[in-house]
Amino acid sequence: MSQSFPVAGRKIYMHADVLVPPVTGLLTAADFPAITDEDWGGIGKWQTMGSLGGDQATITTPYINEEYDDVQMGTKNPGVMSNTFGVVPADPGQIALYAAAGDKRLRAFLVEFPDAPVGSAAHGTVRLFAAYVKEPAEQGGEANTMGLMTVDFVKFKNTVRVPAAATGGPVGGV
């Protein structure tokens, strides 16, 4: 049985460059900058993580002369990943999110899980995805709470899974 890991310890990065997706087909790891690329910038004070999955339409066709509807699977929608961050005005990753918001260009994102094997060049399990960044929405709270902002990433196509590895990392070359 393999070990499971908590959400705590995951890290999120956005690449500094705009992502140019392939014209056809699904995204692969080769469509993204290398995990070790130093232009992966971490985004600080990540409080809640949105969904990495998407949705698929269900096609239901009823027939008068049949007791059950015919059900088939339709097209897929990569979904929206809604994330919450504690507001830190000087955080380079948050500054980059504001700069990317609404510019209508895809950005590369990377989520690293806290399951890296032991090794100096190890990286944890990684999820790569491309998304548009919507305008961050800051909200207040009670006196003893931190200011928060919610940022939606409108995902483009599929999320790519990269297994943890003892070599080929770490993320951002750090």
GROMACS elastic network, one bead per residue, 0.5 to 0.9 nm:
[ bonds ]
;  ai    aj funct       b0    kb
    4   115     6  0.87001   500
    5     8     6  0.82337   500
    5     9     6  0.87824   500
    5   113     6  0.80142   500
    5   114     6  0.70245   500
    5   115     6  0.70317   500
    6     9     6  0.72691   500
    6    10     6  0.82895   500
    6   113     6  0.88046   500
    6   114     6  0.80893   500
    7    10     6  0.59689   500
    7    49     6  0.83139   500
    7   113     6  0.78209   500
    7   114     6  0.83211   500
    8    11     6  0.87179   500
    8   113     6  0.88478   500
    8   114     6  0.80274   500
    9   112     6  0.86211   500
    9   113     6  0.68853   500
    9   114     6  0.53950   500
   10    46     6  0.89946   500
   10   111     6  0.67925   500
   10   112     6  0.55348   500
   10   114     6  0.56148   500
   11    42     6  0.71976   500
   11    43     6  0.78709   500
   11    44     6  0.86001   500
   11    46     6  0.78808   500
   11   110     6  0.81555   500
   11   111     6  0.56173   500
   11   112     6  0.52522   500
   11   113     6  0.68350   500
   11   114     6  0.81200   500
   12    41     6  0.83637   500
   12    42     6  0.58133   500
   12    43     6  0.59911   500
   12    44     6  0.82345   500
   12    46     6  0.77851   500
   12   109     6  0.72208   500
   12   110     6  0.57614   500
   12   112     6  0.65317   500
   13    40     6  0.57009   500
   13    41     6  0.51303   500
   13    43     6  0.58228   500
   13    93     6  0.76583   500
   13   108     6  0.83936   500
   13   109     6  0.56326   500
   13   110     6  0.50924   500
   13   111     6  0.64062   500
   13   112     6  0.83376   500
   13   171     6  0.88973   500
   13   172     6  0.87992   500
   14    17     6  0.87672   500
   14    39     6  0.83341   500
   14    40     6  0.56217   500
   14    41     6  0.54239   500
   14    42     6  0.65607   500
   14    43     6  0.73447   500
   14    93     6  0.73603   500
   14    96     6  0.81166   500
   14    97     6  0.81890   500
   14   107     6  0.69464   500
   14   108     6  0.58103   500
   14   110     6  0.64253   500
   15    18     6  0.75979   500
   15    19     6  0.84652   500
   15    33     6  0.78437   500
   15    37     6  0.87622   500
   15    38     6  0.88637   500
   15    39     6  0.56506   500
   15    41     6  0.60057   500
   15    42     6  0.87562   500
   15   107     6  0.66816   500
   15   108     6  0.54120   500
   15   109     6  0.63467   500
   15   110     6  0.80869   500
   16    39     6  0.55303   500
   16    40     6  0.64891   500
   16    41     6  0.70310   500
   16    96     6  0.78506   500
   16   107     6  0.79346   500
   16   108     6  0.82444   500
   17    33     6  0.88964   500
   17    39     6  0.77702   500
   17   107     6  0.70579   500
   17   108     6  0.77680   500
   18   105     6  0.64865   500
   18   106     6  0.58372   500
   18   107     6  0.51365   500
   18   108     6  0.71384   500
   19    31     6  0.82084   500
   19    32     6  0.73910   500
   19    33     6  0.87227   500
   19   105     6  0.75714   500
   19   106     6  0.53300   500
   19   107     6  0.52098   500
   19   108     6  0.58158   500
   19   130     6  0.71997   500
   19   131     6  0.89435   500
   20    23     6  0.89288   500
   20    31     6  0.81198   500
   20    32     6  0.89994   500
   20   105     6  0.85402   500
   20   106     6  0.71025   500
   20   107     6  0.85431   500
   21    24     6  0.84769   500
   21    27     6  0.74101   500
   21    31     6  0.68368   500
   21    32     6  0.87945   500
   21   106     6  0.80999   500
   21   130     6  0.82185   500
   21   156     6  0.88794   500
   22    25     6  0.69633   500
   22    26     6  0.78651   500
   22    27     6  0.72047   500
   22    31     6  0.73645   500
   24    27     6  0.89118   500
   26   157     6  0.66084   500
   26   158     6  0.63968   500
   27    30     6  0.80128   500
   27    31     6  0.62666   500
   27    32     6  0.84944   500
   27   129     6  0.80852   500
   27   130     6  0.86026   500
   27   156     6  0.89524   500
   27   157     6  0.69920   500
   27   158     6  0.62431   500
   27   159     6  0.74839   500
   27   160     6  0.68827   500
   28    31     6  0.55259   500
   28    32     6  0.75431   500
   28   128     6  0.86755   500
   28   158     6  0.86893   500
   28   159     6  0.85433   500
   28   160     6  0.61065   500
   28   161     6  0.87929   500
   29    32     6  0.55952   500
   29    33     6  0.81863   500
   29    34     6  0.82687   500
   29   128     6  0.72721   500
   29   160     6  0.63826   500
   29   161     6  0.80396   500
   29   162     6  0.75890   500
   30    33     6  0.74744   500
   30    34     6  0.79850   500
   32    35     6  0.83171   500
   32   108     6  0.67801   500
   32   109     6  0.88597   500
   32   128     6  0.75758   500
   32   129     6  0.84105   500
   32   130     6  0.86066   500
   33    36     6  0.82327   500
   33    37     6  0.64557   500
   33    39     6  0.86802   500
   33    40     6  0.85056   500
   33   108     6  0.80581   500
   34    37     6  0.52013   500
   34    38     6  0.89326   500
   34   171     6  0.86382   500
   34   172     6  0.86037   500
   35    38     6  0.84385   500
   35    40     6  0.78352   500
   35   110     6  0.83358   500
   35   123     6  0.86956   500
   35   126     6  0.88267   500
   35   168     6  0.75681   500
   35   169     6  0.64158   500
   35   170     6  0.71688   500
   35   171     6  0.51226   500
   35   172     6  0.62845   500
   35   173     6  0.77688   500
   36    39     6  0.86892   500
   36    40     6  0.81129   500
   36   168     6  0.71767   500
   36   169     6  0.54982   500
   36   170     6  0.59255   500
   36   171     6  0.50008   500
   36   174     6  0.79520   500
   37    40     6  0.62449   500
   37   171     6  0.73521   500
   37   172     6  0.51025   500
   37   173     6  0.60950   500
   38    41     6  0.77413   500
   38   171     6  0.80008   500
   38   173     6  0.55109   500
   38   174     6  0.77555   500
   39   172     6  0.65869   500
   40   108     6  0.88522   500
   40   109     6  0.83345   500
   40   110     6  0.80850   500
   40   171     6  0.74694   500
   40   172     6  0.52355   500
   40   173     6  0.88085   500
   41    92     6  0.75268   500
   41    93     6  0.58857   500
   41    96     6  0.84983   500
   41   172     6  0.73414   500
   42    92     6  0.78177   500
   42    93     6  0.55022   500
   42    94     6  0.87536   500
   42   172     6  0.86692   500
   43    46     6  0.69884   500
   43    85     6  0.84441   500
   43    91     6  0.72687   500
   43    92     6  0.71592   500
   43    94     6  0.58174   500
   43    95     6  0.88915   500
   43    96     6  0.85294   500
   43    97     6  0.83524   500
   44    85     6  0.72366   500
   44    86     6  0.77417   500
   44    87     6  0.87066   500
   44    88     6  0.77222   500
   44    91     6  0.63920   500
   44    92     6  0.81322   500
   44    93     6  0.64268   500
   44    94     6  0.69938   500
   45    84     6  0.84993   500
   45    85     6  0.52320   500
   45    87     6  0.73871   500
   45    88     6  0.76319   500
   45    91     6  0.88699   500
   46    49     6  0.74132   500
   46    83     6  0.75136   500
   46    84     6  0.62058   500
   46    86     6  0.65880   500
   47    83     6  0.75141   500
   47    84     6  0.53621   500
   47    85     6  0.51265   500
   47    86     6  0.66025   500
   47   148     6  0.86490   500
   48    82     6  0.82567   500
   48    83     6  0.55072   500
   48    84     6  0.50323   500
   48    85     6  0.71023   500
   49    52     6  0.86238   500
   49    81     6  0.76660   500
   49    82     6  0.68961   500
   49    84     6  0.69165   500
   50    80     6  0.79151   500
   50    83     6  0.51959   500
   50    84     6  0.83068   500
   50   152     6  0.85225   500
   51    54     6  0.75943   500
   51    79     6  0.80502   500
   51    80     6  0.73263   500
   51    81     6  0.51349   500
   51    82     6  0.71727   500
   51    83     6  0.87686   500
   52    78     6  0.84175   500
   52    79     6  0.81272   500
   52    80     6  0.82501   500
   52    81     6  0.63872   500
   52   127     6  0.82012   500
   52   129     6  0.85476   500
   52   155     6  0.88765   500
   52   159     6  0.70125   500
   53    78     6  0.66153   500
   53    79     6  0.69200   500
   53    80     6  0.86655   500
   53    81     6  0.83483   500
   53   158     6  0.82034   500
   53   159     6  0.73229   500
   54    76     6  0.72226   500
   54    77     6  0.56103   500
   54    80     6  0.76594   500
   54   155     6  0.86394   500
   54   157     6  0.88998   500
   54   158     6  0.80165   500
   54   159     6  0.88209   500
   55    75     6  0.86542   500
   55    76     6  0.57334   500
   55    77     6  0.51899   500
   55    78     6  0.63586   500
   55    79     6  0.65395   500
   56    73     6  0.69426   500
   56    74     6  0.62459   500
   56    75     6  0.57211   500
   56    77     6  0.59878   500
   56    78     6  0.85032   500
   57    72     6  0.87492   500
   57    73     6  0.61401   500
   57    75     6  0.56354   500
   57    76     6  0.63095   500
   57    77     6  0.79074   500
   58    71     6  0.68795   500
   58    72     6  0.60110   500
   58    74     6  0.55260   500
   58    75     6  0.82613   500
   59    70     6  0.80544   500
   59    71     6  0.56551   500
   59    72     6  0.50625   500
   59    73     6  0.58698   500
   59    74     6  0.59553   500
   60    69     6  0.62649   500
   60    70     6  0.57359   500
   60    72     6  0.65658   500
   60    73     6  0.87511   500
   61    69     6  0.54439   500
   61    70     6  0.51204   500
   61    71     6  0.65005   500
   61    72     6  0.85356   500
   62    65     6  0.89477   500
   62    66     6  0.77262   500
   62    67     6  0.86705   500
   62    68     6  0.71413   500
   62    70     6  0.63701   500
   62    71     6  0.88159   500
   63    66     6  0.54478   500
   63    67     6  0.78658   500
   63    68     6  0.77752   500
   63    69     6  0.64846   500
   63    70     6  0.79835   500
   64    67     6  0.80097   500
   66    69     6  0.72639   500
   68    71     6  0.89799   500
   73    76     6  0.88088   500
   76    79     6  0.88952   500
   76   157     6  0.83770   500
   77   155     6  0.86545   500
   77   156     6  0.85280   500
   77   157     6  0.72179   500
   77   158     6  0.86020   500
   78   154     6  0.80966   500
   78   155     6  0.55927   500
   78   156     6  0.61786   500
   78   157     6  0.52804   500
   78   158     6  0.59620   500
   78   159     6  0.79104   500
   79   153     6  0.86794   500
   79   154     6  0.65128   500
   79   155     6  0.57998   500
   79   156     6  0.81164   500
   79   157     6  0.86486   500
   80   131     6  0.86003   500
   80   152     6  0.63693   500
   80   153     6  0.55916   500
   80   155     6  0.56779   500
   81   131     6  0.89350   500
   81   151     6  0.83219   500
   81   152     6  0.56235   500
   81   153     6  0.50614   500
   81   154     6  0.65313   500
   81   155     6  0.70947   500
   82   150     6  0.67968   500
   82   151     6  0.58737   500
   82   153     6  0.63075   500
   82   154     6  0.85841   500
   83   149     6  0.82767   500
   83   150     6  0.55766   500
   83   151     6  0.53682   500
   83   152     6  0.62128   500
   83   153     6  0.79296   500
   84   148     6  0.66330   500
   84   149     6  0.55707   500
   84   151     6  0.63257   500
   84   152     6  0.87302   500
   85    88     6  0.85335   500
   85    94     6  0.85066   500
   85   147     6  0.85990   500
   85   148     6  0.56119   500
   85   149     6  0.53826   500
   85   150     6  0.64623   500
   85   151     6  0.79422   500
   86   146     6  0.62876   500
   86   147     6  0.58542   500
   86   149     6  0.64061   500
   86   150     6  0.89910   500
   87    91     6  0.84669   500
   87    94     6  0.79938   500
   87   138     6  0.78613   500
   87   146     6  0.73808   500
   87   147     6  0.54445   500
   87   148     6  0.52200   500
   87   149     6  0.62021   500
   88    91     6  0.54764   500
   88    94     6  0.73393   500
   88   147     6  0.85320   500
   88   148     6  0.89795   500
   89    92     6  0.84216   500
   89    94     6  0.72678   500
   89    95     6  0.71862   500
   90    93     6  0.88094   500
   90    94     6  0.77668   500
   90    95     6  0.71441   500
   91    94     6  0.53576   500
   91    95     6  0.62192   500
   91    96     6  0.86965   500
   92    95     6  0.50357   500
   92    96     6  0.61644   500
   92    97     6  0.87176   500
   93    96     6  0.50291   500
   93    97     6  0.63088   500
   93    98     6  0.88757   500
   94    98     6  0.64214   500
   94    99     6  0.86683   500
   95    98     6  0.52885   500
   95    99     6  0.63308   500
   95   100     6  0.87520   500
   96   100     6  0.61152   500
   96   101     6  0.85481   500
   97   100     6  0.50938   500
   97   101     6  0.60088   500
   97   133     6  0.70168   500
   97   134     6  0.87470   500
   97   135     6  0.83553   500
   97   136     6  0.77649   500
   97   151     6  0.83039   500
   98   101     6  0.51382   500
   98   102     6  0.86066   500
   98   133     6  0.84085   500
   98   134     6  0.87709   500
   98   135     6  0.69064   500
   98   136     6  0.67833   500
   99   102     6  0.83413   500
   99   103     6  0.79332   500
  100   103     6  0.57549   500
  100   104     6  0.82247   500
  100   105     6  0.78578   500
  100   106     6  0.88446   500
  100   107     6  0.79006   500
  100   132     6  0.80260   500
  100   133     6  0.60644   500
  100   134     6  0.81664   500
  100   135     6  0.84776   500
  101   104     6  0.78660   500
  101   132     6  0.75639   500
  101   136     6  0.72422   500
  101   151     6  0.89176   500
  102   105     6  0.80072   500
  102   132     6  0.74689   500
  102   133     6  0.61620   500
  102   134     6  0.54921   500
  102   135     6  0.60720   500
  103   106     6  0.86527   500
  103   132     6  0.81112   500
  103   133     6  0.78997   500
  103   134     6  0.87556   500
  104   132     6  0.64100   500
  104   133     6  0.79184   500
  104   134     6  0.89843   500
  105   131     6  0.82504   500
  105   132     6  0.62009   500
  105   133     6  0.83376   500
  106   130     6  0.60214   500
  106   131     6  0.52333   500
  106   133     6  0.78331   500
  106   155     6  0.87673   500
  106   156     6  0.78966   500
  107   129     6  0.84023   500
  107   130     6  0.54802   500
  107   131     6  0.54524   500
  107   132     6  0.62324   500
  107   133     6  0.76163   500
  108   128     6  0.71939   500
  108   129     6  0.59830   500
  108   131     6  0.66644   500
  109   127     6  0.81253   500
  109   128     6  0.57277   500
  109   129     6  0.53542   500
  109   130     6  0.60061   500
  109   131     6  0.73819   500
  110   126     6  0.66467   500
  110   127     6  0.56572   500
  110   129     6  0.66328   500
  110   130     6  0.88671   500
  110   171     6  0.89261   500
  111   125     6  0.82798   500
  111   126     6  0.55598   500
  111   127     6  0.51455   500
  111   128     6  0.66439   500
  111   129     6  0.87146   500
  112   115     6  0.84981   500
  112   116     6  0.89600   500
  112   123     6  0.77161   500
  112   124     6  0.57591   500
  112   125     6  0.57843   500
  112   127     6  0.66524   500
  112   128     6  0.89550   500
  112   164     6  0.89713   500
  112   171     6  0.79355   500
  113   116     6  0.75438   500
  113   123     6  0.85085   500
  113   124     6  0.52102   500
  113   125     6  0.51561   500
  113   126     6  0.62396   500
  113   127     6  0.84022   500
  113   164     6  0.83548   500
  114   123     6  0.85439   500
  114   124     6  0.57045   500
  114   125     6  0.75036   500
  115   123     6  0.78096   500
  115   125     6  0.64094   500
  115   164     6  0.68368   500
  116   119     6  0.82769   500
  116   122     6  0.58284   500
  116   125     6  0.69166   500
  116   164     6  0.57291   500
  116   165     6  0.66935   500
  116   166     6  0.71447   500
  117   122     6  0.60833   500
  117   123     6  0.71891   500
  117   124     6  0.70881   500
  117   164     6  0.71133   500
  117   165     6  0.65531   500
  117   166     6  0.55472   500
  118   121     6  0.86298   500
  118   122     6  0.66199   500
  118   166     6  0.66239   500
  119   122     6  0.51662   500
  119   123     6  0.86900   500
  119   166     6  0.56470   500
  119   167     6  0.74818   500
  120   166     6  0.78037   500
  120   167     6  0.79264   500
  120   169     6  0.83415   500
  120   170     6  0.79741   500
  121   165     6  0.84250   500
  121   166     6  0.61327   500
  121   168     6  0.61024   500
  121   170     6  0.54549   500
  121   173     6  0.88196   500
  122   164     6  0.75959   500
  122   165     6  0.55826   500
  122   168     6  0.65049   500
  122   169     6  0.50306   500
  122   170     6  0.54917   500
  122   171     6  0.87022   500
  123   126     6  0.79732   500
  123   163     6  0.87202   500
  123   164     6  0.56691   500
  123   165     6  0.55835   500
  123   166     6  0.65304   500
  123   167     6  0.71715   500
  123   168     6  0.70710   500
  123   171     6  0.64952   500
  124   162     6  0.87364   500
  124   163     6  0.71668   500
  124   165     6  0.65594   500
  124   166     6  0.85338   500
  124   169     6  0.85145   500
  124   170     6  0.82583   500
  124   171     6  0.86973   500
  125   161     6  0.76044   500
  125   162     6  0.58569   500
  125   165     6  0.75489   500
  126   160     6  0.81411   500
  126   161     6  0.60267   500
  126   163     6  0.63444   500
  126   164     6  0.69287   500
  127   159     6  0.64408   500
  127   160     6  0.55530   500
  127   162     6  0.62039   500
  127   163     6  0.87257   500
  128   158     6  0.88744   500
  128   159     6  0.57385   500
  128   161     6  0.66226   500
  128   162     6  0.77892   500
  129   155     6  0.70372   500
  129   156     6  0.73442   500
  129   157     6  0.80158   500
  129   158     6  0.68326   500
  129   160     6  0.63013   500
  130   153     6  0.86405   500
  130   154     6  0.84133   500
  130   155     6  0.58430   500
  130   156     6  0.54031   500
  130   157     6  0.75788   500
  130   158     6  0.82333   500
  130   159     6  0.78004   500
  131   153     6  0.54573   500
  131   154     6  0.51010   500
  131   156     6  0.53221   500
  131   157     6  0.87133   500
  132   152     6  0.83386   500
  132   153     6  0.55719   500
  132   154     6  0.50378   500
  132   155     6  0.64787   500
  132   156     6  0.76471   500
  133   136     6  0.82541   500
  133   151     6  0.72523   500
  133   152     6  0.62848   500
  133   154     6  0.64955   500
  133   155     6  0.88627   500
  134   137     6  0.88925   500
  134   151     6  0.63027   500
  134   152     6  0.54260   500
  134   153     6  0.62678   500
  134   154     6  0.73145   500
  135   150     6  0.87581   500
  135   151     6  0.66409   500
  135   152     6  0.76718   500
  136   149     6  0.60731   500
  136   150     6  0.56281   500
  136   152     6  0.73825   500
  137   148     6  0.83585   500
  137   149     6  0.52123   500
  137   150     6  0.52350   500
  137   151     6  0.65181   500
  138   147     6  0.72902   500
  138   148     6  0.56793   500
  138   150     6  0.64201   500
  138   151     6  0.88317   500
  139   147     6  0.64659   500
  139   148     6  0.56040   500
  139   149     6  0.59826   500
  139   150     6  0.80036   500
  140   145     6  0.83017   500
  140   146     6  0.79090   500
  140   147     6  0.54401   500
  140   148     6  0.66795   500
  140   149     6  0.87180   500
  141   144     6  0.79976   500
  141   145     6  0.59510   500
  141   146     6  0.72686   500
  141   147     6  0.66867   500
  141   148     6  0.80894   500
  142   145     6  0.54912   500
  142   146     6  0.83299   500
  143   146     6  0.83698   500
  145   148     6  0.87441   500
  155   158     6  0.78682   500
  155   159     6  0.84616   500
  156   159     6  0.84797   500
  162   165     6  0.87874   500
  164   167     6  0.88374   500
  165   168     6  0.67705   500
  165   169     6  0.76570   500
  166   169     6  0.76802   500
  167   170     6  0.80097   500
  168   171     6  0.86938   500
  169   172     6  0.78347   500
  169   173     6  0.66590   500
  169   174     6  0.84294   500
  170   173     6  0.53938   500
  170   174     6  0.60566   500
  171   174     6  0.65367   500
